[in-house]
Amino acid sequence: MNITFIPLTMQQVEEIASWNYEGFVEKVIMTPYFESFNKTGQLQGPGGCDGFAAKMELQTVGLFEYTLQDSTMEIGLALKPDLIGKGLGVHYVTEGIEFGIQHYNVPITNIKLVVDSKNEAAIRVYEKAGFKRVEQKENEIEMRKALLPADES
């Protein structure tokens, strides 16, 4: 699976906003992108994060969001509903992290994410990708992955 990441366009924001997930998985929250675009003409995600569309063979297959704070990169992500459960998760997470590290080109020592505690499938994917549970608050679990310095990986 060859994935490329490109800055979100309004067309992709609208497409991702229309995705319908089965079960408890919540709809991907795209409201901040619409609001920021209406106010400033720029697309910014929740908390001012940078959003990128994940593309595979010209199709939008996911969303990856990045926020940098010191040496920690916080990520948010979504995979297109019809691709969930097909064994793509770990590769998708890994590719998104690698893209973020290369794109921002700053020293990153930790990757952080927050996941709904009921989303057991996603939690398993994150654990397989090297994330550890750090803290649980109400219905959310914070997970982190420590990165080795470039000369030790």
C-alpha positions in Angstrom: 0.0 0.0 0.0 1.7 3.2 -1.2 0.3 6.1 0.7 1.0 9.8 -0.1 0.0 12.7 2.1 -1.0 16.1 0.8 -2.4 19.2 2.5 -6.2 19.1 2.7 -8.3 20.8 0.2 -11.9 21.9 0.8 -13.1 19.1 -1.5 -11.3 16.5 0.6 -12.7 18.1 3.8 -16.2 17.7 2.4 -15.5 14.1 1.3 -14.1 13.1 4.7 -17.0 14.8 6.5 -19.4 12.6 4.6 -17.9 9.3 5.7 -20.2 7.2 7.7 -18.8 4.8 10.3 -20.6 1.7 11.6 -21.1 1.1 15.3 -19.8 3.3 18.1 -17.1 5.0 16.0 -17.9 8.7 15.9 -18.1 10.7 12.7 -14.8 12.5 11.9 -15.1 16.0 13.2 -14.4 18.3 10.3 -16.2 21.4 11.7 -13.0 23.3 12.6 -11.8 23.1 9.0 -15.0 24.6 7.7 -15.0 27.3 10.4 -11.3 28.3 9.8 -11.8 28.4 6.1 -14.9 30.6 6.4 -13.0 33.0 8.8 -9.5 33.0 7.3 -9.5 31.2 4.0 -7.1 28.6 5.6 -7.9 25.0 6.5 -7.0 24.4 10.1 -8.2 21.4 12.2 -9.1 21.0 15.8 -6.8 23.0 18.1 -5.1 24.6 15.1 -3.6 21.3 13.8 -2.4 20.8 10.3 -4.5 18.4 8.3 -3.4 16.1 5.4 -5.3 13.8 3.1 -3.9 10.3 2.8 -4.1 9.3 -0.8 -3.7 5.9 -2.5 -4.0 5.6 -6.2 -5.7 9.0 -6.5 -8.3 8.1 -3.9 -8.6 9.8 -0.5 -8.2 6.9 2.0 -7.7 8.8 5.2 -7.0 11.9 7.3 -3.8 12.6 9.3 -3.6 15.6 11.6 -0.4 16.9 13.3 0.2 19.3 16.2 3.8 19.9 17.4 4.7 20.9 21.0 8.3 20.9 21.9 9.7 17.5 20.9 6.2 15.8 20.9 4.1 15.3 17.8 0.4 14.8 18.5 -1.5 12.9 15.8 -5.1 12.5 15.0 -6.1 10.1 12.2 -9.0 8.5 10.5 -9.1 5.7 7.9 -11.9 5.6 5.3 -14.7 3.3 6.7 -14.5 0.7 4.0 -10.8 0.1 4.6 -11.2 -0.5 8.4 -10.7 -4.2 9.4 -8.6 -5.0 6.3 -5.2 -5.2 8.0 -4.0 -1.8 6.9 -4.0 0.0 10.2 -0.4 -0.5 11.5 1.0 0.4 8.1 -1.2 3.5 7.8 -0.2 4.7 11.3 3.5 4.1 10.6 3.4 5.8 7.2 1.6 8.8 8.7 4.1 9.2 11.5 7.0 8.9 9.0 5.5 11.5 6.8 5.0 13.9 9.8 8.6 13.5 11.0 9.9 14.2 7.5 7.5 17.0 6.7 8.2 19.0 9.9 11.9 18.1 10.0 12.4 19.0 13.7 13.6 16.7 16.5 10.7 14.6 17.6 11.2 12.2 20.6 7.5 11.2 21.3 4.3 10.6 19.3 1.1 11.2 21.2 -2.5 10.3 20.4 -5.9 10.1 22.2 -8.3 7.4 21.4 -11.9 6.5 22.5 -11.6 3.8 25.2 -14.4 1.8 23.4 -12.4 1.7 20.2 -10.7 -1.6 20.9 -9.7 -2.3 17.3 -7.9 1.1 17.1 -6.2 0.5 20.4 -4.9 -2.9 19.2 -3.5 -1.2 16.0 -1.8 1.5 18.0 -0.3 -1.0 20.4 1.0 -3.1 17.4 2.5 0.2 16.1 4.5 0.6 19.3 2.2 2.9 21.4 1.7 2.4 25.1 -1.2 3.5 27.2 -0.2 6.4 29.4 -3.4 7.7 31.0 -7.2 7.2 30.9 -9.6 10.1 31.4 -13.3 9.3 31.3 -13.8 7.7 27.8 -10.4 8.6 26.3 -7.0 6.9 26.5 -3.8 8.9 25.9 -1.2 6.7 24.2 2.5 7.5 23.5 5.3 6.1 21.4 8.9 7.0 22.2 11.1 7.4 19.2 14.8 6.5 19.1 17.2 9.2 18.0 18.0 8.9 14.3 21.4 7.4 15.0 19.9 4.6 17.1 17.1 3.4 15.0 
